[in-house]
Amino acid sequence: QVQLVESGGGLVQPGGSLRLSCAASGFTFSSYAMRWYRQAPGKERELVAAISNILGRTNYADSVKGRFTISRDNAKNTVYLQMNSLKAEDTAVYSCSAWGPYNYWGQGVQVTVSS
């Protein structure tokens, strides 16, 4: 059974940091590129960051460049999103997804940036 389980979300003040994790199981994690998406209320889903499966090449949305870092540990079947200098506009549900022969999605985790 394929599973992507996100964790690490919560409430943080502006300027703070959070680290999201996404634990994968049920498929060959190292064969899949991984992505983090977010969706804020009333807005379309946005691709935040992506990392390739082998070389670990990364890409970021302009809105998070220099603040967010995506990484992966293929030995732990886990992808991470380190989020620094958080802003109110980063508030959203963050979801990880696996892209390869098939596409898989996690349930998402809430991130709220507020004072």
N, C-alpha and C positions, 0 to 999 in steps of 0.2 A: 504494500500500500504506500503510495507516494504521499509524503507529508512535507510541508514547509511551515515551520512554526517560528513566528517572530516573537521577540521579547525585547525588553529594554525601554519601552515607551513610558510616557508619564507626563507630569507637569513640571515645567522648568521656567525659570525667570528669563527675561530677555538678556542676551549675552552669555547665557549658560551653555552647558554641553550635555549631550546624551550620546550613548552608544547603543545602536540597535544591533541585534543579532538575529540571524535566520538559520535555524538548524534544519538540514535537509535529510530525508531518508527515503528509501524505496526506489531510488534510481542512481545511476552512476554520476555522482555530483561533478566529478572532474571533467566530464564530457560536455558540460553545460555552461554556457555563459549565464551570468547572474545579473539581475537588475533590481533596483529599488525604485518603486513608484510611490507617488503620494496623491491623495485626493482630498481637497478641502471642501467644506460644504458649499454647494452651489457652483462648484468649479469642475472642469474636466480633469481627468486623471493626467498626471504629469510624470514623465520619466525624469527621475532625479539623478541616477548614477547607474553605470553599467561597468562590468568587468568581464573580460574574456576568460575562456576556460583554461587555456594552456599558458599563454604568456602573461596573463594578468593585466592586459592593457585596459585602461580606464577611460571613461568619458563621463562628463558632468553637464547638467543643465547650467546655463549661464547664471541662473539665480542662486546657485549654491557653490560655484567655483571658488576655491580658496577657503571655503568654510567646512565643506563636507569631504570625507574621504571614504571610499569604498575599498574593501579588502576581502580576501577569502583565505580560508585555511582548508585545503583539500583533504588534509589528514583528518580534520574534524568535521568535514562536510558542512561547513558553516561559512556564511558570508556576513560581513559586518558593514555598518554605516556609522562612522564617527561624525557627529554633528557638533560643530563648535560655533560660537558667536551666533547663537540662535536668535531669530527674530519672530515677532508675532505672526508674520506672514508665512512662517514655516509650519504653523499649526495645520495639521492634517492627519489623516490615517495613512500610515506608511505600510506598504506591502512589498514583499520580495517575490520575485518570479524567476523561474529557470527557463532558459531558452536553448533549445537544441532539437533533437528529433521530435520531441514533443514540448509543449509549453505547460508549465505548472505554476500555480499561484498559491500564496499563503493567504491567511484570513485577514491579516493586517493588524497593526497596533496603533493606538492613538498617541500622538505627540501634541501636547498643548504648550504653547509658549505664551506666558502671561505673568504679569506682576500682581 
